[in-house]
Amino acid sequence: MDPSHIQYIGSGPYCYANSLAMMLGKAAPSPAVIEFATSSSFGMQLIGGELPFFDPYGWDPTKGIDAALEAAGWTSTLVVGRDADDALSHLRQALENGPVFVGPVDMGHLRCHPDHRSLDGADHYLVVLRIFGDWVELHDPHGYPYATLPLRNFMDAWRAAGIAYGEPYMMRTGFRQVEEYSEEDVIQRSLDSARRWLAMHGEHEHGLPPGSVANRMAAETLALRILNSNLDPGLRDHLVHFAVRVGARRLADASTCLTRIGYHEVASIMARQARLVGSLQCSLVEGDIPTAVEALRTLAGTYEQLSVALEEE
């Protein structure tokens, strides 16, 4: 156990975890436990050898959401619209029974975000509350409760044309609790999925483009790319505005969750990973390439340690 680890509480890009917590209501696990149950913190991937995410090889939120709901004892109905008209018809019908979980959507069309023009292709999740006239009212977990959006912009976002996973016009409704579990139970029930995702690597296809790598190789390759490109501006922006922020928080929450069920060695390793990923933020913002490269190369060696500890505990 790492006695210096303290739970992080604050803002961050936890859109689907926060949206699920809203949908599940008073019986919902905390967003930290929901995020843990998606297995998002168990690995790293570098898609096509270029685009880094601090989540497992081949993982995406649509897969994680299914796992989290199952671990927490919930079911829901996934609806995928055939086209815009069909999707909007299903959404209107679903809203008659309450709020609807929607996503992925393309943040570039969410005009409630002051910087939406710079967010094309960024994925996001929302809770839609109602449609009135030509407007949509929603809870946007990025910091915009009861936001309103022109219906045409919402539909453009929901088409998710720039999102690399999932399908256009995806939503979930009919959330129903079929079993009651404590948060510790949910954490424990998620461990087999975490082990499977951590073991994923380049020999598992997952439809990823050539050059995609995982875990140690992902961290080492990213370090080399940063070094050789002198920190490409597009890569820097992706890391400092999203990937590092969510990656460090996922790992910090995972450490907290594992401590709760007595997995102290694994928790300690993930706390160290959280520190390494979190330390990237300032070095990347400031352009301190040597410090960022050193942190990534140190991070690379922790994935084998995590795999061994997770199997042993």
C-alpha positions as CSV (number, residue, x, y, z in Angstrom):
1,M,0.0,0.0,0.0
2,D,1.2,3.5,-0.8
3,P,0.5,5.6,2.3
4,S,1.1,8.8,0.3
5,H,-1.7,8.1,-2.1
6,I,-4.8,10.3,-1.5
7,Q,-8.0,10.1,-3.5
8,Y,-8.4,12.7,-6.2
9,I,-11.7,14.6,-6.1
10,G,-12.3,17.3,-8.7
11,S,-13.0,18.1,-12.3
12,G,-11.9,16.0,-15.3
13,P,-13.1,14.3,-18.5
14,Y,-15.2,11.5,-16.9
15,C,-18.1,12.0,-19.3
16,Y,-19.6,8.5,-19.5
17,A,-18.9,7.6,-15.9
18,N,-20.7,10.8,-14.8
19,S,-23.5,10.3,-17.2
20,L,-24.1,6.8,-16.1
21,A,-24.1,7.9,-12.5
22,M,-26.8,10.4,-13.4
23,M,-28.9,7.7,-15.1
24,L,-28.6,5.2,-12.3
25,G,-29.7,7.7,-9.7
26,K,-29.5,7.1,-6.0
27,A,-28.5,3.4,-6.4
28,A,-25.5,4.4,-8.6
29,P,-21.9,3.5,-7.6
30,S,-19.6,6.5,-7.5
31,P,-18.2,7.7,-10.8
32,A,-14.8,6.5,-9.6
33,V,-16.1,2.9,-9.1
34,I,-18.0,3.1,-12.4
35,E,-14.8,4.1,-14.2
36,F,-12.9,1.3,-12.5
37,A,-15.5,-1.2,-13.6
38,T,-15.0,-0.2,-17.2
39,S,-11.4,-1.5,-16.9
40,S,-10.2,1.7,-18.6
41,S,-7.2,2.1,-16.3
42,F,-5.6,-1.3,-17.0
43,G,-3.2,-0.6,-19.9
44,M,-2.0,1.9,-22.5
45,Q,-2.4,1.9,-26.3
46,L,-0.8,3.8,-29.1
47,I,-3.2,3.6,-32.0
48,G,-1.4,3.3,-35.4
49,G,1.8,4.1,-33.5
50,E,0.7,7.7,-33.3
51,L,-2.4,8.4,-31.1
52,P,-1.9,7.6,-27.4
53,F,-4.5,6.7,-24.8
54,F,-3.9,5.6,-21.2
55,D,-6.4,2.7,-21.6
56,P,-6.1,-0.9,-22.7
57,Y,-5.3,-2.1,-26.2
58,G,-8.4,-2.2,-28.3
59,W,-10.6,-0.8,-25.5
60,D,-13.2,1.9,-26.1
61,P,-16.0,3.3,-23.9
62,T,-18.8,1.2,-25.6
63,K,-17.0,-1.9,-24.4
64,G,-16.3,-0.5,-21.0
65,I,-19.9,0.7,-20.4
66,D,-21.3,-2.8,-21.0
67,A,-18.8,-4.3,-18.5
68,A,-19.5,-1.6,-15.8
69,L,-23.2,-2.1,-16.0
70,E,-22.9,-5.8,-15.7
71,A,-20.5,-5.6,-12.7
72,A,-22.8,-3.2,-11.0
73,G,-25.9,-5.3,-11.5
74,W,-27.7,-3.2,-14.1
75,T,-29.1,-3.7,-17.5
76,S,-30.1,-1.2,-20.2
77,T,-31.4,-1.2,-23.7
78,L,-28.9,0.0,-26.5
79,V,-30.7,1.6,-29.4
80,V,-28.8,2.6,-32.6
81,G,-30.7,4.8,-35.0
82,R,-30.8,3.7,-38.7
83,D,-30.6,7.4,-39.7
84,A,-31.2,10.8,-38.3
85,D,-35.0,10.7,-38.6
86,D,-35.2,7.2,-37.0
87,A,-32.8,8.2,-34.2
88,L,-34.7,11.3,-33.4
89,S,-38.0,9.4,-33.4
90,H,-36.6,6.8,-30.9
91,L,-35.2,9.6,-28.7
92,R,-38.5,11.4,-28.5
93,Q,-40.2,8.2,-27.6
94,A,-37.6,7.3,-25.0
95,L,-37.8,10.7,-23.4
96,E,-41.4,10.1,-22.5
97,N,-40.1,7.7,-19.8
98,G,-37.3,10.0,-18.5
99,P,-33.7,11.1,-19.4
100,V,-31.7,9.3,-22.0
101,F,-28.0,8.4,-22.0
102,V,-26.6,9.4,-25.4
103,G,-23.2,8.9,-27.0
104,P,-20.7,8.9,-28.4
105,V,-21.2,12.4,-29.8
106,D,-18.8,14.7,-31.5
107,M,-17.8,17.6,-29.3
108,G,-17.1,19.8,-32.3
109,H,-20.8,20.4,-32.7
110,L,-21.7,21.1,-29.1
111,R,-22.1,24.9,-29.2
112,C,-22.5,25.1,-25.4
113,H,-18.7,24.5,-25.2
114,P,-16.9,27.9,-25.7
115,D,-14.0,26.0,-27.5
116,H,-16.2,23.6,-29.5
117,R,-14.6,24.7,-32.8
118,S,-11.3,23.1,-31.7
119,L,-12.9,19.9,-30.5
120,D,-13.8,18.2,-33.8
121,G,-13.5,14.5,-33.5
122,A,-13.4,14.4,-29.7
123,D,-15.9,11.9,-28.3
124,H,-18.3,12.7,-25.5
125,Y,-21.4,11.4,-23.6
126,L,-24.4,13.3,-22.4
127,V,-27.7,12.9,-20.6
128,V,-30.6,14.3,-22.7
129,L,-33.4,15.7,-20.6
130,R,-36.0,16.9,-23.1
131,I,-36.7,18.2,-26.6
132,F,-38.7,21.4,-26.8
133,G,-39.3,23.0,-30.2
134,D,-36.1,23.2,-32.1
135,W,-34.0,22.8,-28.9
136,V,-32.5,20.0,-26.8
137,E,-32.0,20.4,-23.0
138,L,-29.3,18.2,-21.6
139,H,-26.9,17.6,-18.7
140,D,-23.4,17.9,-20.2
141,P,-21.0,16.4,-17.6
142,H,-18.2,18.5,-18.9
143,G,-19.5,21.3,-16.7
144,Y,-22.8,22.4,-18.3
145,P,-25.9,21.4,-16.4
146,Y,-29.2,22.1,-18.1
147,A,-27.4,23.2,-21.2
148,T,-29.6,23.9,-24.3
149,L,-28.5,23.2,-27.8
150,P,-30.1,23.8,-31.2
151,L,-31.6,20.5,-32.3
152,R,-29.7,20.6,-35.6
153,N,-26.4,20.9,-33.8
154,F,-27.3,18.1,-31.4
155,M,-28.1,15.8,-34.3
156,D,-24.8,16.7,-36.1
157,A,-23.0,15.9,-32.9
158,W,-24.9,12.6,-32.4
159,R,-24.1,11.5,-36.0
160,A,-20.5,11.1,-34.6
161,A,-19.0,11.2,-38.0
162,G,-15.6,12.0,-36.7
163,I,-15.6,9.3,-33.9
164,A,-13.4,6.3,-34.6
165,Y,-15.5,3.8,-32.6
166,G,-19.1,2.9,-32.1
167,E,-21.9,3.8,-34.5
168,P,-23.9,7.0,-35.3
169,Y,-26.9,7.7,-33.2
170,M,-26.3,5.4,-30.2
171,M,-28.3,5.8,-27.0
172,R,-29.2,3.8,-23.9
173,T,-32.5,3.7,-22.1
174,G,-34.5,1.4,-19.9
175,F,-31.9,1.2,-17.1
176,R,-32.9,-1.4,-14.6
177,Q,-31.2,-2.7,-11.5
178,V,-31.3,-6.5,-11.4
179,E,-28.9,-7.2,-8.5
180,E,-27.8,-5.1,-5.6
181,Y,-24.0,-4.9,-5.0
182,S,-21.9,-2.9,-2.7
183,E,-19.2,-0.7,-4.2
184,E,-16.6,-3.2,-2.9
185,D,-18.5,-6.0,-4.7
186,V,-18.5,-4.1,-7.9
187,I,-14.8,-3.5,-7.7
188,Q,-14.2,-7.2,-7.0
189,R,-16.5,-8.3,-9.8
190,S,-14.5,-6.2,-12.2
191,L,-11.1,-7.8,-11.7
192,D,-11.4,-10.6,-14.2
193,S,-12.2,-8.1,-16.9
194,A,-9.3,-5.9,-15.8
195,R,-6.9,-8.9,-16.1
196,R,-8.2,-9.7,-19.6
197,W,-7.8,-6.1,-20.8
198,L,-4.3,-5.7,-19.3
199,A,-3.2,-8.9,-21.2
200,M,-4.3,-7.4,-24.6
201,H,-1.4,-6.5,-27.0
202,G,-0.6,-6.3,-30.6
203,E,-1.3,-9.9,-31.4
204,H,-5.0,-9.2,-30.6
205,E,-6.6,-7.6,-33.7
206,H,-9.4,-5.5,-32.3
207,G,-9.6,-3.8,-35.7
208,L,-6.8,-1.4,-34.9
209,P,-4.6,0.1,-37.6
210,P,-1.1,-1.3,-38.3
211,G,1.5,-0.1,-35.9
212,S,-0.8,-0.1,-32.9
213,V,1.0,-1.2,-29.8
214,A,0.2,-1.7,-26.1
215,N,1.5,-1.1,-22.6
216,R,5.4,-1.2,-22.4
217,M,5.8,-0.8,-26.2
218,A,3.2,2.0,-26.3
219,A,4.9,4.0,-23.6
220,E,8.4,3.5,-25.1
221,T,7.2,4.3,-28.6
222,L,5.4,7.4,-27.5
223,A,8.6,8.5,-25.7
224,L,10.6,8.1,-28.8
225,R,8.0,9.9,-31.0
226,I,8.0,12.9,-28.6
227,L,11.8,12.9,-28.7
228,N,12.0,12.7,-32.5
229,S,9.2,15.1,-33.3
230,N,10.3,17.7,-30.8
231,L,6.7,17.3,-29.4
232,D,4.4,17.7,-32.4
233,P,1.8,20.4,-31.5
234,G,-1.2,18.1,-32.4
235,L,0.2,15.3,-30.2
236,R,0.9,17.8,-27.4
237,D,-2.7,19.2,-27.5
238,H,-4.2,15.7,-27.4
239,L,-2.1,14.8,-24.4
240,V,-2.5,17.9,-22.3
241,H,-6.1,18.6,-23.0
242,F,-7.4,15.0,-22.6
243,A,-5.3,11.9,-22.5
244,V,-3.0,12.8,-19.5
245,R,-5.9,14.3,-17.5
246,V,-8.2,11.3,-17.8
247,G,-5.4,8.8,-17.7
248,A,-4.0,10.1,-14.4
249,R,-7.4,10.3,-12.8
250,R,-8.4,6.8,-13.9
251,L,-5.2,5.4,-12.4
252,A,-5.6,7.4,-9.2
253,D,-9.2,6.1,-8.8
254,A,-8.1,2.6,-9.6
255,S,-5.6,2.7,-6.8
256,T,-8.2,4.0,-4.4
257,C,-10.7,1.3,-5.4
258,L,-8.1,-1.5,-5.1
259,T,-7.1,-0.4,-1.6
260,R,-10.7,-0.7,-0.5
261,I,-10.7,-4.4,-1.3
262,G,-7.2,-5.1,0.1
263,Y,-5.3,-5.3,-3.1
264,H,-2.5,-3.2,-1.7
265,E,0.4,-4.2,-3.9
266,V,-1.6,-3.6,-7.1
267,A,-2.9,-0.3,-5.6
268,S,0.6,0.8,-4.9
269,I,1.7,0.1,-8.5
270,M,-1.3,2.0,-9.9
271,A,-0.7,4.9,-7.6
272,R,2.9,5.1,-9.1
273,Q,1.5,4.9,-12.6
274,A,-0.9,7.7,-11.7
275,R,2.0,9.9,-10.5
276,L,4.0,9.2,-13.6
277,V,1.1,10.0,-16.0
278,G,0.1,13.0,-13.9
279,S,3.6,14.3,-14.0
280,L,3.5,14.5,-17.8
281,Q,1.0,17.4,-17.7
282,C,3.4,20.2,-16.7
283,S,6.4,18.9,-18.6
284,L,4.3,18.6,-21.8
285,V,2.7,22.0,-21.3
286,E,6.1,23.6,-20.7
287,G,7.8,21.6,-23.5
288,D,10.2,19.9,-21.2
289,I,10.8,16.9,-23.5
290,P,13.6,15.2,-21.4
291,T,11.4,15.0,-18.3
292,A,8.4,13.7,-20.2
293,V,10.4,11.1,-22.0
294,E,11.9,9.9,-18.7
295,A,8.5,9.6,-17.1
296,L,7.2,7.6,-20.1
297,R,10.2,5.2,-20.1
298,T,9.7,4.6,-16.4
299,L,6.0,4.0,-16.9
300,A,6.8,1.4,-19.5
301,G,8.3,-0.9,-16.9
302,T,5.3,-0.8,-14.6
303,Y,2.9,-2.7,-16.9
304,E,4.6,-6.1,-16.3
305,Q,4.8,-5.4,-12.6
306,L,1.0,-4.6,-12.6
307,S,0.2,-7.8,-14.5
308,V,2.2,-10.0,-12.1
309,A,0.8,-8.3,-9.0
310,L,-2.8,-8.6,-10.2
311,E,-2.4,-12.3,-10.9
312,E,-0.8,-12.9,-7.5
313,E,-3.3,-10.9,-5.4
